[in-house]
Amino acid sequence: MKKAFIIIILSILFISCGALGSASHPTTTFYVKNNSNETINFSSTVVVFPMSRGPLTRNFSVPPKDSILARQVDFKKDAEPQKWFLEFKIFPNDNVKTFDPNKAENWKKGVDSKGRLIYTFLIAE
């Protein structure tokens, strides 16, 4: 009985620390790429854990012909990348064609040198 109790306690400890089940939520990196000749500004709102902190909105500026790291999180393997944020607002720029971040096909999936998942959103061209 004592042995079973210890096993249960250790299992709960491992689960709460994320040691078990982490394969279904691997570290995923989200980049935003700007292929235009203009600086593109956007804001995104994401859920922050613990959820008691509420959503977090950050403003970004992507220089011309460059990309930025927008977020790195433990992301559910089968989740769609556009659902990573609650809101994604691109600030208007009349000289540039922008793409819709709410469409999954606008997020290109890749893998980094360590085998971790990467999503890149082409914001403008």
N, C-alpha and C positions, 0 to 999 in steps of 0.2 A: 504494500500500500504506500509506504513512504517513497519507494522508488518511482511509482507511478505519479505521485504528487510532484516529485522533483522534475520528472520528464514534462509534465503539463506546464509547470512554471517556466522551465527553460524554453519550451515551444512558444509560449506566450511572449516571452522576452525577445526571442528571435523574430517573431512576426511583427511585434511592435517596433523593432529597430529596422525593419525592412530587409532583414537577412533572407527571409523566405519570400518568394513571390516577386522578387525584383526583376526577374526575367520578363515579366509581362509589362513592366514599366521601366524600360531602359532609358538612360540619359539620352536626350534628344536635343539638338541644337537648331535654332531657327535664325536664319540670316535673311536680310532684306537687301536686295541688289538693285542698283540704279544704273541703267545703261544709257541714260540721257546725258545731255551736256549741261543740265541745270541741277541745282541742289533741290532735293525733294524732302519735304517735312511731313511727318505723320505722328499720330499718337495712337497708342494701343492700351487697352485695359485688359488686365489678366486677373485671374483668381490667384490669391496668395494663400499659401498654407502656413499656419493654421488659418482656417476660414474666418476665425473670429477677427482677424486683421482686416477682412473685407477686400474688395478689389483694389488694384493698384493701377493707376494711369501714368504712363511715361511718355514724354515727347522725344522724338528722334529727328535727326537731320542726316540724310544720306548724301554725301558729296557726289558730284558727277563721276560717272564711270568707276564707282566704288561700291562696296557693300559694308554692312555693319552687322554685328551680332545683336540680335534683338532679344533673345532669351535662351537659356539652357535649363531644361527641366527634366524630371522623370516623367515620361510621356507614355501613355498607354499605347501599346504596339498597334492595335487596330483602330485607333482613333483618327479622325480626319484632321489634318494640320490646321485648317481654317477655324477649327473649334477650340484652338489653343487660347484664343482671346475672346473676351466678351464684346469688345468694340475695337475696330481698326479704322481710324479716320485719316484719310489722305487730304492734306491741305491743297487747295486748288493752285494749279500753275498752268496758265493758258498755253504755254509753249511746249507742253509735254503731254504725251499720251500715257495715261496710267492704267493699271490693271486692277481688277476687282479681287481683293484679298479674301472675299467670302466664297470664292469658287475653289474647290479642291484642286482642280486642274492647273491653277496658277501657282501652286506650290510644287516645286520640283524636288523629288526625293533622291537622296544620295547617301553615301557612307564615307566617314572620315578614315584616316590612316589607322585608327584604333578599332575600326569596325562599328563605330557608333553611328546612329541614324542622324542625318542632317536634312532639313527642309530649307529650301531657298525660295523666297518670293521675289519675282521680278516686279518691282513696283512701277518702273517707268522705262520707256525707250525712246 
